[in-house]
């Protein structure tokens, strides 16, 4: 059980003595009735004592919920069992599956021993039931850096028994000399395939399989894991130095089908094709855990024609970017939206710099309100989408009679009249056609509204009727057309518009995100999918071959958000109707409060 390494028993004994000396805890004697009231008092006392002593926050920051259970059971003197739920702290014990593309796999020939004498590798042979094998030096990196891999059959303790070779050691240019960091590494473990001359943060591989025998050798398969390792290492330790246990695993199609992960990560455009071809598998994965995609889609069809991505609810802006921005790295910022606050907290807790850049996933947006609105989890303060081109209008509508239109005409509209000679005139009914992106041409009717001669004479108030609906939209109301939300400007001021000669000749339709939420979205986040029931969380950002330290920290902060902020633990007995609540804070660069809800049994 976690926490035993921290001398839990000694701590519990010491704490018990302290509590007795302070009178904060009263333990029932053998003859005392242990009723529900007494259990409630004891539970509250235990909770308060561990919290005020700092042990609760220490246990939580180390991920040792088992230590909380042990401490409570030991101190209670009646073996009170506790089950609980820790909230508002990121889940830090994670399994993450990184989908591996074909270009990131290596098959290496394995031969019988020839670069070292048997006595030089006797320490390895002592572990192996079969003769030691080695790589043949054919891999480019292996030849360049004089790195050789040696293989043995060790049947490692705690691993699933299997026939054949299952272990490797790395000779990283030390000429048959091996340090502790050189192995052993077992199947599905990640190792560093390089030496001191190998470029920093490169050449990590996942040992996936080996098919060889001691007489003739064979082949071994490895999946490149460099980028996964670099991202994961940014989260160790976690926010406010919370201890993490993150297990990355490089997997192919079979691995995704047979294993379960808390989070699955897909990178590069080739992976989007795989996701489209395996829609059912993708839905299974996002129902079991959250998902992150790092890719650079170049067109709307990359999203809309993808059977899986189109069901998540993300959309494509399709406007291009403003000014000279081309969609590359942009300054990044957080906002006051709930998702962003969480990610920002984790980023601050891992001491990320306030000035950093990220790459957007093309023009994809989270579409949080189903009106193409981007979210602001991580977004650019300076770069925007070119939404001006979405603005639609008709600046030459024609005056008509009610009898000449097929569109809906409301009952309450004004009779014809003219302003005085110094003012422009106004028409009761005007009709025109407006071209909307994503929709095409639509006929509209502009109606002067009023219920009395005086109102019509004194006020200028117009509404709009669309051909697709027998309803009236007032000035300033919103309407969604072609997946874009517009604000209706039906009272176009003829005194400020040179193209308008009279009231009712012009109507504007302004995209609601213009000049407000049109900042480029650098990290898409969705907590609910549009067309996938029971799905977990989803995030998407642009792909880069290499990431800076701050970019890795931002990615890991998003991964912690994907993992959720609740983790539970269970005692051996079912809890009764006795509960307690502990509220505290994990100290560090970020303000990170937590709540611990516990239910007790005797």
C-alpha positions, 0 to 999 in steps of 0.5 A: 500500500502506498505510504508505508514508505513514509513510516505511517505507523510511527506517524500514526502513533505520534499523532495519537499521542499529540491528539491525546495530549491536546484533548482533541480526540477521545477514544471510547473504552471497551465498555463504552457504547459505540453508538451512531452519535459517538461515531459521528463525533469520532469521525469529525474529530479524526477528520479535523485532527488530520486536517489541522496537523497537515497530514491530509494535505500531505497524503493527498499531494502524494496521492496516498489515499490509502494512507488516509484509510490506514491512519483513520482505522489505526487512530480510531481504535475501533477499526473504523473503515472509511471510504472517500472522494477527493475533489478539485485536485487533478487525478495524477495516476494515469495511463495514457495511450499514444497511438503510434503511426507506421513511420514511428515503428522500427524493426531491428535485426537481432543476432547472436553475441558478437560485440562482447565476450561472454565474460564481459556480459556475464552479469547479464547472462546470470539473469537470463535463462537463454543465451544473450542476443544483441542488435546487429548495428543496422539502425542508423542511430545505433551505428552513429552513437555506438549504442547496442541493445542486448536481450535476455529471457529473464521471466521478470518477477511480477510480469505475465509469464511468457515464453522467449526473450523479454528483457533488454539492456542498453550499451550506450557506448560504454563497451559492454559496461552497464550501469543501473540506468542501462536496464533491465527494461522489459516488454512495454517499457520505455527506454533511452536508446542513446548515449551522451552524444545523442541529441537531448530529448530524443531517442526514447523507444517503447520495447514492444516485442521480440521474436528470436531464438538463441541459435539464430537470432530474429527481430525486435520491434520498437515504437518511437516514444520521444515526444510522449516522454517529453510531454509526460515529463513536463507533468512530473511533478504535477501542479504544486509538486503533487506526486504523479504516476503517469504511465505512457504506452505507445500502441497500435490498432491492436493495442487500442482494441485490447487495452483501456486507457484513462486518456488516448492521444492521437497525433498528426494528420495521418491519425485523423484518417485512422480515426475516421476509418475506425469510428466505432473504436473511437467511440469506445475509447472516448466512452472509456476515457478522455481523448486529445488530438494534436493535428493541423487540419487544412480544410473543413472537410478534414472535420466534416468528412471525418465520421468521428470528429464530426460527432464531437461537435467541433466545427470549422470557421472557414473564414481564414485568419485576419491580417497576415497571420497564417495559422502558425504559433501564436501568443497564448493566454487563458481566460475566465471561462471555467475550463480555462481557469482549471487549465491555468491553475495546473499550468501555474502550479507547474510554473509555466511562464506567462508568455508562451505560444501554441499552434491552433488546430487549423481553423477548427473551433470548439463550437461551444454554443453550436453557433461556431463560437470558439472557447477560450480555454487557451486562445490568442489575444492578438490573432483573430479569424477574419469574420468580417467576410461573414457579414451579410446585407442587402443595401437596395431593398425595394418597396412593395405592397403586402399583396405582392409578397409571399412572405409572412406579414405581421398584423401590427405594421404601419401604414404608408407615410412620409417624413417632413421634406428635410428628412428621408422617407420610410417605406412600410414594407421592403423586400430583398435577397441576402446571400449568407455564407454556408446557406446561399440566397434567402428572401427577406422582408423588412417591416415598419412596426407600430400599433398606432398612428402616433407611434408610427409617426414618432418612432423608427422600429423595423423587423425582419421576416425570413423566407424559412419561417413565419415569424418576425425578428426584431432589431438586435435579435439573433438568428442562426443561419448556415451554422453562423449566429447573426445579430440583426440590424434592421434599423439601418440609419440612413443618415450614416449609410450613404448607400441607403436612401430611405428607411427600410432600404438596407438591412445588415446581419452581423456575425455575433462573434465579430469583435468579441469571441473571434480570437483564434482558439489554440486549444479546443476543449469539449466536456460533452459531445454533440452526438456521442452519448456518455463520452468523456472529455475531448481536447484538440490543438495543433501538432508540432514536431517539437515543443518548448518546455512551456508548450509541454507544460500547457499540454500536460495541464490540458491532460490533467483537465482531461483526467478530471478532478475527482478520485475515490477510495473505498474501505473494506466495509460498506459505509454507514450513515456517518460522514465528514468533510475536510477542506484544505489547500495544497500549497504551491505556486497556484491556489489549489483548494480541495475537498475530501468527503468521507463516509465511515463504517464501524 
